[in-house]
Amino acid sequence: MMAERAGFSTNTNIRYPVSYNLKLIMDNSISSEDHENNISGILLNLQIKFGEFQHKLSTKKTYVSFTVKVRIISADQFRVLYAELRKLPGIKTAL
């Protein structure tokens, strides 16, 4: 069962492990390097395997979106990941 805040309804059944593209929208007032370091620090701390980061500036350059492929092994790990991501400086949303 997934938390609705993570973009999934609570009655969705997901088979773990699962790989998906994690997308985060961040405030562009913080450097992309700092954002990547903060995000990868969480992923490493939670022992989540991840790929290379891709990022793209918004049209007005106010926000930057980051996409990274991650491998989640359990619903608990998923919930903890999103709880930790919410604490990131400059985060606007995580999908």
C-alpha positions in Angstrom: 0.0 0.0 0.0 1.3 3.4 -0.9 0.8 6.8 0.6 -1.4 9.2 -1.4 1.2 11.9 -1.0 3.7 9.8 -3.0 1.3 10.0 -6.0 -0.2 6.5 -5.5 -3.6 5.7 -4.1 -3.7 3.7 -0.9 -5.2 0.6 -2.5 -2.6 0.2 -5.3 -0.7 -3.1 -5.1 2.9 -2.8 -6.2 5.2 -5.8 -6.5 8.6 -5.1 -5.1 11.3 -4.6 -6.0 10.4 -1.9 -8.5 12.4 0.4 -10.6 11.0 3.8 -11.7 12.0 7.3 -12.6 11.9 9.5 -9.5 11.2 13.1 -10.5 11.8 16.1 -8.1 11.0 19.7 -8.8 13.4 22.0 -6.9 13.8 25.7 -6.4 16.6 27.0 -8.8 18.0 29.4 -6.2 20.1 26.4 -4.9 22.8 25.0 -7.3 22.1 21.8 -9.3 25.2 20.3 -7.8 23.9 20.9 -4.2 20.5 19.4 -5.1 22.1 16.3 -6.7 24.4 15.9 -3.6 21.4 16.2 -1.2 19.2 13.8 -3.2 22.0 11.2 -3.7 22.9 11.5 0.0 19.4 10.4 0.9 19.4 7.6 -1.7 22.8 6.3 -0.5 21.8 6.5 3.2 18.7 4.5 2.4 20.7 2.0 0.3 18.6 2.7 -2.7 20.3 1.9 -6.0 20.1 4.8 -8.5 21.3 5.9 -11.9 22.5 9.1 -13.4 20.7 12.4 -12.8 19.1 14.3 -15.5 17.9 17.9 -15.0 16.0 20.5 -16.8 15.3 24.2 -16.1 11.8 25.6 -16.2 10.9 28.1 -18.9 11.3 31.0 -16.4 14.4 29.4 -14.8 12.6 29.5 -11.4 12.6 25.7 -10.9 14.8 22.8 -12.0 13.5 19.3 -12.3 15.6 16.3 -11.6 14.9 12.8 -12.8 16.8 9.7 -11.6 16.0 6.0 -12.0 15.7 4.3 -8.6 15.1 0.7 -7.4 12.8 0.4 -4.4 12.8 -2.9 -2.5 9.7 -2.4 -0.2 6.8 -0.2 0.6 8.5 0.8 3.8 11.6 1.9 2.0 9.3 3.9 -0.4 7.5 5.6 2.5 10.8 6.5 4.2 12.3 7.8 1.0 9.4 10.3 0.5 9.5 11.3 4.1 13.2 12.2 3.7 12.7 13.9 0.4 10.1 16.3 2.0 12.9 17.6 4.2 15.2 18.7 1.3 15.9 22.4 1.1 14.2 23.9 -1.9 11.9 21.0 -2.8 8.6 21.8 -4.4 7.4 18.3 -5.3 8.5 14.7 -5.7 6.7 12.3 -8.0 
